[in-house]
Amino acid sequence: MSDIKTALQHRILVLDGAMGTMLQRYNFSEDDFRGERFKDYPSSVKGNNDLLSLTQPQAIADVHRKYFEAGADIVETNTFSGTSIAMADYDMEDLVYELNFESAKIAKQVAEEFTKANPDKPRFVAGSIGPTNKTASLSPDVNRPEYRAITFDELRIAYKQQVEALIDGGVDVLLVETIFDTLNAKAALFAIEEVKEERHIDIPIMVSGTITDASGRTLSGQTVEAFLLSISHIPLLSVGFNCALGADQLQPYLQRLSNETEFYTSAHPNAGLPNAFGEYEQTAGQMNVLIEDYLKDGLINIIGGCCGTTPEHIKKIADTTKNYQPRQIEIII
């Protein structure tokens, strides 16, 4: 079962939890983020978690290791903001290739350690491709509804650079995640297809959207079904939802998705909704009860956690998942 597609035919795969939540535990200072290499850097870099793959690689490896120890089959690379568009906030656009390459390499080394120790449970690395901090569908200026802060082509070029670096670093699958604007995601998917064609390779693609509130729509206004139709022209490994909502709020949308698609399905919800201080209070046990409802209803092929989730959450989920069969699909695309 060394191939992720083969593994998915046999069992539900467990994705890791939040990288950011784990890194907060380190309480890294500005100096820690800078490390020796960037000690004289002119801009503030605190909060640039992707940079830690260069300045604190051991911490990133340790987080991956903790999730694998908890039972995760797949860990995501520390590259959620790894595009030139997002890195412009720190004046670090020139580091994009290196950040993605090194992040993928760190995750792959840890994955190989665990696969070697237990070949019957191979571990995989998903190259995390975040939504960027700009949207191609919506204007950031209420007085100029026609204005766009970014073009499709600018997104495509930025995503292509990230994708090439992640593949060079050794990822097993690409995960276009936390999609609030489907046009951004389509640019990412276009870039991936370009790279596949140019390199004559195939690599599995996971897509994960974000339902932003009780309206049941993405930020750019699409329903579950519309989102699915917009991305189904690409042969995907899986489609699912993550972030914004807790497991209980996400369930009805997963049900609709599961009924409509022949792709594998995924979910990595938050640990509930944040409190007034932006903290996630849902315990591993509380979240696990809600996730088990997904499993009982046969909604899921890949399950993990997003904001606020930790190895404790993933361990509970992984232990419970062993007792259930994956969602069945008639046609595997």
N, C-alpha and C positions, 0 to 999 in steps of 0.2 A: 504493500500500500504506500510505496514511496511517492506516488503521484497523488496530488491533492484531489483530482477528479475521482480516482479510484477509491480513496479514503472516504469521500462523500457518499459513495454508493453503499458503504457499509455501516456508517455511524454518523451521529451528529458531531460536528467539529466545534471545538470551543475556542473562541477568540479571546484575546487578553482584555484587560480593563484599562483604566485611564493612565496614560503616561504622566500628564500634568499633575494629577492628584498625588502620584507617588513622588514626583520631583519636589513638590511643595514640602514634603517631609524633610528634605535636606536643608531647607532654609538657606539656599545659596545666596551669597552676597554679590554685589556688583563685581568685586574682585574675583570671586569664584567663577562667575560667568565669563570674565575676561581671560582668566588663566594667564600664563606667562606670555603666550603669543599675542594677546590683544590688550596687554596691560596699558599701553599708551593710545588705545583707540580713541578717536575724538568724540564718538557718540556713546551715549549710555546703551548698554546691551543687556542689562538686567531684565529678565522676562523673556529673552529670546531662547526658548527651550531647545530649539534645533541646534543652536550654537554649542550646547553642552556635549554634543557628539564629538566635537573637536577639543573642548577644554576640560570636560569631565567624562571621558568615555567609559570609565569604570562604573560610574553611577548609572549610566544608560544600560550597560551590560548587566548590572545587578538587577535593575528593574525587569528587564527581559527574563532573567534567570528566575526571579521570584514568581513571575506569571507562569513560566513553564513548570516550575515546581508545584504550583497550585493546580496544574492539570490542563493548562492551555495547550491546544494543538497549533495555534497560529498566534504569532506576535506581530504587532504593527511597528514599522520603523519610526524613529523619532524625527519625522519629516512633515508633520502636519502643515507647517508654514514654509515648506521648502521650495518656494518659487521666488523668482526675482521680484514679482509683484509684492508679495508679503515681506520679503527681506529688505525692500526699499525703506521700510519703517526704521531700519537700523543702519542704512547705508551699506548693506552687505550683499548687494546683488551679485558681486563677483565671486562670492563663496558658494553659490547655489550648487554647482556640480559637486564640489568637495563635500559639502554638508550631506547631500543625499547619498553619495557614494560611501562615505564613512559610516553613516547611519545604517545603511543596508549591510555593510560588511560586519559591523558590530553584532547586529541581530542575527545574521547568518552564522557567525562563529558560535554564538550561544546555541542556536538551533541545532547545529551539527553536533555539538557536545551532547545534547540530550538525545538526539537520534542515534548517535553511536552507542550511548549507554543503554538504550532500549529501542532496537531496530523495529520492533513490532508496533511502536507508536511514533512514527516519524513526525518531526516538528517542521512547521512551515513559517515563512516570513512573508508578510504582506507589506508591500511598499505603500505607505500612507500618502495619499494625494488629497490635500485639503481644498476647501472651496476658494481660497484667496480672500482678501479683505475688500474686494471690489465686485460689483455685480454688473453683468452685461445686459440684463433685462430691465433694470430699474434705475431711475435717476436718483442720485443722492441729494438732489436739490429740488425741494418742493415747488420752487418758483420756476423751474425749468424742466418740465416733465419730459421734454425731448432729449435732454442731455444724458450722456453716458460717460462714466469715468474710465471705462475700459472697452476695447473692441474685441470681437471674437478672435481676430488674428493675433492680437497681443497676448491673449490668453493661450491660444494654441502654441505660440512660440515659447512662452514661459513653461507651459506644461511639458512640452517636448523635451526641454532641457532637463527637467526633473525626471521624467520617465527614463531617458537615456542613462542618467546617473544611477537610478535605482536598479535598472536591469544590469548595468555594469557591476554594481555592488553585490549582485547575487540574489535578488528577491525571487520568490517562487510565484507570486501573484501580485497584481496591482490592484489597490483598493482606492477607488474614487469615492470619497466619503463626505459626510456632513453636507450634502448638497442642498443648498437653499435656493439656488438659481439653476434651473436645468440647462440654461444656455451655457453657463460656465462648465457644467459637466459634459455637455456635448463637445465643447472645445477640448476638454481633457481626453475624451474618447477619440476624437478626431486625431489628436496628437499621438495617442497610443497606436492607433491603426497605421499612422504614417511610419512610426518607428518599426512596427512589426513588418510592414511591407518593405521598408528600406533594408532591414537586417535579415529578411527571410526567416523570421522566427515566429513562434506562437507563444503567448503567455496568457494564462487565465486572468480574467478581469472581474473584480467584484465592484458593484455599484451600491452605494448606500445613501439614500436621501434623508431629508429631515422634515418632519411634519412639525411646523412651528408652534401651533396652538390648537385649541379645541375646534377650530374651523375645519380641521382635517386637511389642510393644504400646505404646500411649501410656501416659502416667503414670496416667491414669484407667482403664486396664485394657483398652482396646479393641484388637482385632486390626486389621490393614489393612482387611479386608472390613467389619468392624463400623463402623469410622471412616467409610469411604466411604458406607455405607448411611445413617449418621446425618446426613450433610450433602447427600446427593444430591437432596433435595426442592427445593433451590434451583438455578436454571439457572446453573451456574458456567461460567466461561471455562476454568478449569483446576483440577486437584487434584494435590497432590504432597506431598513430604516435604522437610524441611530440618532442619539443626542436629542436635545430640546424637551423630550418627554420622559417620564418614568415608565417602567414596564407595564403598569396597569393602564395608563392613558394610551400607550402605543398599541395595545392588543387588538382593538377593533380595526385598525388600519393594516396591521399584519394579516388579519383574517381576510380582508379584502384583497390584499396583495397575493396571498397564498392561493386564493380561489382563481385568480386571473392569469398567473404566470406559469410557464413551463421551465423557467430557470430555477435553480436552487434558491432558497430564501435565507436571509440573514437578519439578525437584529442585535444591536448592542445599545440598549437603552441606558439612560442615566440612573443613578441610585436615587430615584424619586425626583421630586422637584426641589429646587434650592429654597432655603429659608430666607429671612429678611437680610441675612448677612452674606448670602450667596453660597452658603455651605450645604452640602448634601448629607442628610441625616439618616437615610434609609440603611438599615443594617444589612449584613450579608444574609441573615436568616429571613428578614422581611422581603428582600428582593427575590430570594430563591423561591419563596412561596408563589410569587407572581409569575416568575419565569416558568415554574412547573406547569402553570396553566397553558402556556404555549406548547409545552411538550405533550401534555395530555390531549390537546386539540390537534396535534400533528401539524403545526404551522411552520416548523423551523428545520433548517439543515445546518445552519451555523449560528451559534449564540455566544454573546460576550457582554461586555459592559463598557459604558462611556463615562461621562463626567461623574466623579465621586466614587467610582468603583475601584476596588483594590484587590490584591491577591486573595484576601479573605472572601470577597464576593465571588471571585472566579472559582475558588476551591469548592464552595458550596454548589455553585452551578455545575461545575464539572462532575462532582460526585453524583448529583441528581440526574444529570444527562445520561449517565451510563445505563440507567434503568429504562430508557425510552428509545424507540426506533425513530429514525429520521423521517421527515415528511416525504411522502412518496409522490413521484412525478412520473407521468406516462412516457413523456418524451424528454430526453436529455439533450439539450442543444449545446 
